[in-house]
Amino acid sequence: MPCTAYRAGVFEQPDYFQARESMHTIRDLPIKGFIDTSFVDWPGKICAVLFFPLCNFRCRYCHNADLVIRPDQLATIDPEGVFSRLDDLRGWIDGVCVTGGEPTLQPRLRRLLEVVREAGFQTKLDTNGSNPDVLRELIDAGLLDYVAMDVKSCLDESSYCAITNAPASMLGRVCESIDLLRGGRVDYEFRMTVVPSYHGPEDIFRLARDLRGAARLRLQNFSPGERLLDPSLNTVKPYTPEALANLQLRVDELLASGSPRDSTPFAPRCP
């Protein structure tokens, strides 16, 4: 017989029982990957990670090509098994990171985050910022504790289209998500995967100037590998650790040169 918890003078079932009762509402979610313990996906936290398929960008250096273009070849993981494992990790992990692919393309994302919260875990969302309406809805509902938004390049249409292969109109939505996060209603970071053939130092610094006053812009080094969307990029040499560290120092300086309340809305720059 399951144990009970004592709260405010009454006996109640632990949170995960409520989550189990809600399991039927997320049973059809296409979870394509699950890491039960990660020390690197959420700064300062230990978390589990859920991977979802599909993305509306086609970044050549994407390292999750299977999730983006071949999701049907990946096994789907039963959400009930995931939450059973999360129950085992209670008291060890802090929360659950939802990533992809692009998770905001999943119509049941909000319900998943509600169930994760019902189970007593914090929530982190990784996103490319292409769906600001979904992001706003989740923030308004108080369902996010942390957001990591990947910014792909300088905020001009020619650069963004060249990397993402998305329509030029997409940049306006990305900028809307940037403005939403800079509003400070949820803890966040911007991230940029830097590929030397796409992101020279001045390109990186230009983005940092655009984001002045933001909480953080974390540079991630490009990592060649067999799962790249464009395998020809395996010939590109990443920045050395020393070069990346120096770039990050300069980025931090540029971000700090603006006020946290310097939140003038972005207007996409046309070529």
Secondary structure, DSSP 8 states (H G I E B T S, - for coil): ----EEETTEEE--HHHHHHHTGGGSTT--B-EEEEEESSSSTT--EEEEE----S---TT-S-HHHHH-GGGS--B-HHHHHHHHHHTBTTB-EEEEESS-GGG-TTHHHHHHHHHHTT-EEEEEE-S--HHHHHHHHHTT--SEEEEE--SSSBHHHHHHHH---TTHHHHHHHHHHHHHTTSSEEEEEEEE-TTT--HHHHHHHHHHTTT-S-EEEEE----TT-SSGGGGGS----HHHHHHHHHHHHHHHHTS-TT-------B--
